[in-house]
Amino acid sequence: MKILILGAGVIGTTSAYYLNREGHEVTVIDRQPQAGLETSFANAGELSYGYASPWAGPGIPLKAIKWLLMQDGPLVLRPKLDPRMWIWGLQLLANCTERAYATNKGRMVRLAEYSRDQMIALRAETGLAFDGREQGTVQLFREQKQLDHAADDIAVLEQYGVTYEVLDPKGCIAAEPGLATASVPFVGGLRLRNDDTGDCRMFTQALAALAAADGVEFRYGTSIDRVVVDGGRVSGVATSLGLLHADAYVMALGSYSPLMLRPLGISLPVYPIKGYSLTVPIVDEATAPVSTVMDETYKVATTRLGDRIRVGGTAEIAGYDTTLHPSRRGPLDRSLRELFPTAGDASQASFWCGLRPMTPDGTPVLGRSPIPNLFLNTGHGTLGWTMAAGSGRVLADILSGRAPEIEAGDLDLSRYSA
């Protein structure tokens, strides 16, 4: 088939790679001059297969109130007269039950673990370089109650056969020697050995170049005006290049997907949650992180990317506002300063923000839409990098008329009407 993909972030690019490999004629359009320049540009750098978890869970409403009151808390709410903001928030609260959390985490871990397998194969096939490391993640707990709560996650990890270790403070330092310099105490950690790291932008651009060499057409600098539907099917996409036609269409515009789908009568429960990051040059390799340390208190991930440290986190609910608020450096600076005080030069850091496309249940929306020739691959939240390869492969299977290798029936939009 001739397939048109909307969006050249990590999700759209991996979709293009796998669809092209199946023999389809693939074109990707994006308003940016290159691939991976929006949400994929400077994310936290984690490939968090085992750590994949929904934000909605038991206890989150009370935690959210606490975070909103913290000076350097991981959550900021900038209220707007946008009913979609409040509807999405209520949907998220409805998922804050033990039953919903177990269901949603199970879906996410299933897709994330499959994505890990696909990334292993992709690395072997392509040899792509993206400052990647395969040395696991340490979820670091400063308080005993955080460590106790990890039992719920461990039950899901065991269900899906995910390798993990529960660490005491000495074990955390053995895994991440730089933590020996931390200026704050911690009680332990959960180590996920099979998690990886890497620069998402580097990966996306390298994969796009490889896909282009294999025949995928990338049309950059192309603005997308609307999706045109005729006779119950998509007949084209109106762009700055004119009306573009294909046999099938893939919506991979991240946070902007709902805006394109709403005029078609499709309600996609995805809302933009702004995240921030710092990219810090390493000045002392001996005390820098080996891989990723997830600071559970501030929800900040500190990741080694070559000769840089990427510090990413915080959640700002502010609609489509992409203002880079200097005050939001606080949680990032603080976590780095407390856990790896001598590793990097924060005064030389580059500061960035991007919009994460979040669903209220944490699981992406992947698969068919109510329009027969329109497919969705969006809503990955903080885990687009983690789930990209698996999502692209599942989508390619569906579009090629094959059953995916994992259960995917509960990943598409129909789960919201069940």
C-alpha positions in Angstrom: 0.0 0.0 0.0 0.8 3.6 -0.2 1.0 4.9 3.3 1.2 8.5 4.6 2.5 9.1 8.1 1.8 12.3 9.9 4.7 13.2 12.2 8.4 12.5 12.1 9.1 12.1 15.8 10.4 8.8 17.2 6.9 7.2 16.8 6.3 8.3 13.2 9.9 7.4 12.2 9.9 3.9 13.7 6.5 3.3 12.1 8.0 4.3 8.7 10.9 2.0 9.2 8.8 -1.1 9.9 6.2 -0.3 7.3 8.8 0.2 4.6 10.4 -3.1 5.6 7.1 -4.8 4.8 7.2 -3.5 1.3 4.8 -0.5 1.6 5.4 2.8 -0.1 5.8 5.2 2.8 5.9 9.0 3.0 6.3 10.9 6.2 5.4 14.6 6.6 6.4 17.0 9.4 6.5 20.7 9.9 10.1 20.6 11.3 13.2 20.7 9.1 14.4 17.3 10.5 13.1 14.3 12.3 12.9 14.2 16.1 12.8 17.9 16.8 9.8 18.2 19.0 9.0 15.9 22.0 11.8 13.5 20.8 14.4 16.2 20.9 15.7 16.2 24.5 13.7 13.7 26.5 15.1 12.0 29.6 17.0 9.4 27.5 15.5 6.4 29.2 14.5 3.2 27.5 12.5 2.2 30.5 11.0 -1.2 29.6 10.6 -2.6 33.1 9.9 0.8 34.6 6.9 1.4 32.3 4.1 2.5 34.6 0.9 4.6 34.4 0.9 7.9 36.2 -2.6 7.1 37.5 -2.5 4.8 40.5 -3.6 4.3 44.1 -2.5 7.2 46.3 -1.8 9.6 43.4 -4.5 12.1 44.2 -3.0 12.7 47.6 0.5 12.7 46.2 -0.6 15.2 43.6 -1.8 17.6 46.3 1.5 17.3 48.1 3.5 17.8 44.9 1.5 20.9 44.0 2.4 22.4 47.4 6.1 21.6 47.1 8.4 24.5 46.1 10.3 22.2 43.7 7.6 19.6 43.3 7.3 17.4 40.2 3.8 18.6 39.3 2.6 22.1 38.3 -1.0 23.0 37.3 -1.6 26.1 35.3 -5.4 26.2 35.1 -7.0 27.1 31.8 -10.6 27.6 30.6 -10.2 24.4 28.6 -12.9 21.8 29.3 -10.6 19.1 27.8 -8.0 19.7 30.5 -10.6 19.0 33.2 -12.2 16.1 31.5 -8.8 14.5 31.0 -8.0 15.1 34.6 -11.2 13.4 35.8 -10.5 10.5 33.5 -7.0 10.2 35.1 -8.5 10.2 38.6 -10.9 7.4 37.5 -7.9 5.3 36.7 -6.4 5.8 40.2 -7.6 2.5 41.6 -5.7 -0.7 42.3 -7.6 -2.6 39.6 -7.1 0.0 36.9 -3.4 0.4 37.8 -2.8 -3.3 37.5 -4.6 -3.5 34.2 -2.9 -0.4 32.8 0.6 -1.3 34.0 0.2 -4.8 32.5 -0.7 -3.4 29.1 2.3 -1.0 29.3 4.8 -3.6 30.4 3.6 -6.0 27.7 4.2 -3.4 25.0 7.4 -2.1 26.5 9.0 -5.6 26.9 8.1 -6.3 23.3 9.6 -3.0 22.3 12.8 -4.1 24.1 13.0 -7.2 21.9 12.5 -5.2 18.8 15.2 -2.7 19.8 17.7 -5.5 20.3 16.9 -6.8 16.8 17.0 -3.2 15.4 20.4 -2.6 16.9 21.7 -5.8 15.4 20.2 -5.1 12.0 21.3 -1.5 11.7 24.3 -0.8 14.0 22.8 2.7 14.7 24.8 4.8 17.1 22.9 7.1 19.5 25.0 7.3 22.7 23.2 4.1 23.9 24.0 2.1 27.0 22.6 -1.2 28.1 23.2 -1.1 31.8 19.8 -0.9 33.4 17.8 1.6 35.5 17.9 2.2 39.3 14.6 3.5 40.7 15.9 5.3 43.8 13.8 5.5 47.0 14.7 8.1 49.6 11.8 7.0 51.9 10.8 3.6 53.2 7.2 4.0 52.2 8.4 4.4 48.6 10.3 1.1 48.8 7.3 -0.6 50.4 5.0 0.6 47.6 7.3 -1.0 45.0 5.8 -4.4 45.9 2.8 -3.5 43.7 5.1 -2.9 40.7 7.2 -6.0 41.4 4.0 -8.2 41.2 3.5 -7.0 37.6 7.1 -7.4 36.8 7.0 -11.0 38.0 3.8 -11.6 36.0 5.6 -10.6 32.8 9.0 -12.2 33.6 10.8 -8.9 33.9 14.2 -9.2 35.6 14.6 -7.0 38.6 16.6 -6.6 41.9 15.6 -5.0 45.1 18.7 -3.1 46.4 19.8 -1.8 49.8 21.8 1.5 49.9 25.1 -0.4 49.3 23.6 -2.2 46.4 22.5 1.1 44.9 26.0 2.4 45.1 27.4 -0.9 43.7 25.1 -0.4 40.6 25.7 3.4 40.4 29.0 4.3 42.1 28.4 8.0 41.7 25.7 7.7 44.3 28.4 7.4 46.9 28.8 11.2 46.6 25.1 11.9 47.2 24.4 14.6 49.8 21.0 13.0 50.8 20.2 9.6 52.3 18.3 6.9 50.5 16.8 3.6 51.7 17.2 1.5 48.7 16.2 1.0 45.1 14.6 -1.2 42.4 17.1 -2.1 39.7 15.8 -3.1 36.2 18.8 -4.7 34.5 17.3 -4.9 31.0 16.5 -1.2 30.7 18.6 0.9 28.4 19.5 4.5 27.7 20.2 6.6 24.6 19.7 9.9 22.9 16.3 9.8 21.3 16.9 12.6 18.8 20.1 10.9 17.6 18.3 7.6 17.2 15.3 9.2 15.4 17.5 11.1 12.9 19.8 8.2 12.3 16.8 5.8 11.7 15.1 8.4 9.4 18.3 8.6 7.3 18.4 4.9 7.1 14.8 4.6 6.2 15.2 7.4 3.6 18.1 5.5 2.0 15.8 2.5 1.8 13.1 4.4 0.0 11.0 6.2 2.6 10.2 9.7 1.5 10.4 12.4 4.2 8.8 15.7 3.4 10.1 18.1 6.1 8.9 21.7 6.4 5.4 20.6 5.6 2.6 22.0 7.7 -0.5 19.9 8.1 -3.8 21.7 7.8 -6.5 19.0 8.1 -7.4 15.5 7.3 -10.0 15.2 4.5 -12.7 12.5 4.8 -15.0 11.5 1.9 -17.4 8.7 1.9 -16.4 7.5 5.4 -12.7 7.2 4.4 -9.7 9.5 4.5 -9.2 10.8 0.9 -6.2 13.0 1.6 -4.4 15.3 3.9 -4.4 19.1 3.2 -0.8 20.4 3.6 1.4 23.3 2.6 2.4 21.1 -0.3 -1.2 20.7 -1.4 -3.5 17.7 -0.9 -1.5 14.5 -0.4 -3.1 11.1 -1.1 -2.5 7.5 0.1 -4.2 4.2 0.6 -3.8 4.4 4.4 -2.8 7.1 6.9 -1.1 7.0 10.2 -1.6 9.6 12.9 1.6 10.0 14.8 1.5 13.7 15.8 1.8 13.2 19.5 0.0 15.8 21.5 -1.4 17.4 18.4 -3.2 14.2 17.2 -6.5 15.1 19.0 -6.6 18.5 17.3 -6.4 16.8 13.9 -8.9 14.1 14.8 -11.6 16.2 16.5 -13.0 17.7 13.3 -13.4 14.1 12.1 -15.7 13.3 15.0 -13.0 11.2 16.7 -12.4 11.9 20.4 -8.9 10.9 21.4 -8.2 11.2 25.1 -4.7 12.6 24.8 -3.6 15.8 26.6 -0.3 17.5 26.5 1.8 17.4 29.7 4.9 19.5 29.5 8.2 18.0 30.6 11.5 19.7 31.1 15.1 18.6 30.8 18.7 19.8 31.3 21.6 18.6 29.3 24.7 19.0 31.4 28.4 18.4 30.3 30.2 15.9 32.5 33.2 17.3 34.4 33.9 14.2 36.6 33.3 10.8 34.9 34.0 8.9 38.1 31.0 10.4 39.9 28.6 10.6 36.9 25.8 8.1 36.5 26.6 4.9 34.7 23.1 4.6 33.2 19.8 6.0 34.6 18.8 6.8 38.1 15.2 7.6 38.7 14.7 9.9 41.7 11.3 8.7 43.0 10.9 11.7 45.3 11.1 14.3 42.5 10.2 12.1 39.6 13.4 13.1 37.9 15.6 10.8 35.8 19.3 11.4 35.5 20.8 9.6 32.6 24.3 9.2 31.1 24.5 10.1 27.4 28.1 9.9 26.2 29.9 12.9 27.6 26.7 14.5 28.8 24.1 14.0 31.6 20.4 14.4 30.7 18.2 15.3 33.6 14.6 15.1 32.8 11.3 15.2 34.5 8.5 17.3 36.1 4.9 17.5 34.8 3.3 20.8 33.9 -0.4 20.8 33.0 -0.7 23.9 30.9 -2.4 22.9 27.7 -0.4 23.6 24.5 1.8 26.3 26.2 5.4 25.7 25.4 6.8 28.5 27.5 10.2 27.6 29.0 9.6 28.6 32.6 13.0 29.2 34.4 11.4 28.2 37.7 11.0 24.6 36.5 14.7 24.1 36.5 14.4 23.8 40.3 13.5 20.1 40.6 16.1 19.1 37.9 18.9 21.1 39.4 18.1 20.0 42.9 17.9 16.2 42.0 21.3 16.4 40.2 22.9 18.4 42.9 21.7 16.1 45.7 22.5 12.7 43.9 25.5 13.5 41.7 26.8 16.8 43.1 30.2 16.8 41.4 29.4 15.0 38.1 28.4 17.8 35.8 28.6 21.5 35.3 25.0 22.7 35.7 26.0 26.3 34.9 26.7 25.1 31.3 23.4 23.2 30.9 21.0 23.6 28.0 17.4 23.9 29.2 14.5 22.5 27.1 10.8 21.6 27.3 8.4 19.5 25.2 4.8 18.3 25.2 4.3 14.7 26.2 1.1 13.2 24.7 -0.6 11.6 27.7 -3.6 9.3 27.9 -5.4 9.1 31.2 -4.6 5.4 31.6 -1.0 5.7 30.6 -1.2 3.3 27.7 -0.7 4.6 24.1 -3.5 4.5 21.5 -2.2 2.0 18.9 -4.1 0.5 16.1 -7.3 1.1 14.0 -9.5 4.1 14.3 -13.2 4.4 13.6 -12.3 5.4 10.0 -11.2 2.3 8.2 -8.0 3.6 6.5 -6.8 5.8 9.4 -4.6 4.3 12.0 -3.3 5.7 15.3 0.1 5.5 16.9 0.1 8.2 19.6 -0.4 8.9 23.3 2.8 7.4 24.6 3.3 10.0 27.2 6.8 9.8 28.8 7.4 6.5 27.1 7.5 7.2 23.4 11.2 6.4 23.2 10.7 3.2 25.2 7.7 1.9 23.2 8.6 3.2 19.8 10.1 0.1 18.2 7.4 -2.2 19.6 4.6 0.2 18.6 6.0 0.6 15.0 6.3 -3.2 14.6 2.7 -3.8 15.9 1.4 -1.1 13.6 3.2 -2.6 10.6 1.7 -6.0 11.3 -1.8 -4.6 11.6 -1.5 -2.6 8.3 0.0 -5.7 6.6 -2.9 -7.8 7.6 -1.1 -9.9 10.2 -1.9 -10.5 13.8 0.7 -8.8 16.0 3.1 -11.0 18.0 1.6 -9.6 21.2 -2.0 -9.0 22.3 -2.9 -5.6 20.9 -6.7 -5.6 20.9 -6.7 -3.6 24.2 -4.3 -0.9 22.9 -6.5 0.8 20.4 -9.1 3.5 20.8 -12.0 1.1 21.4 -10.9 0.4 25.0 -12.4 3.8 25.9 -15.8 2.8 24.7 -15.8 -0.6 26.3 
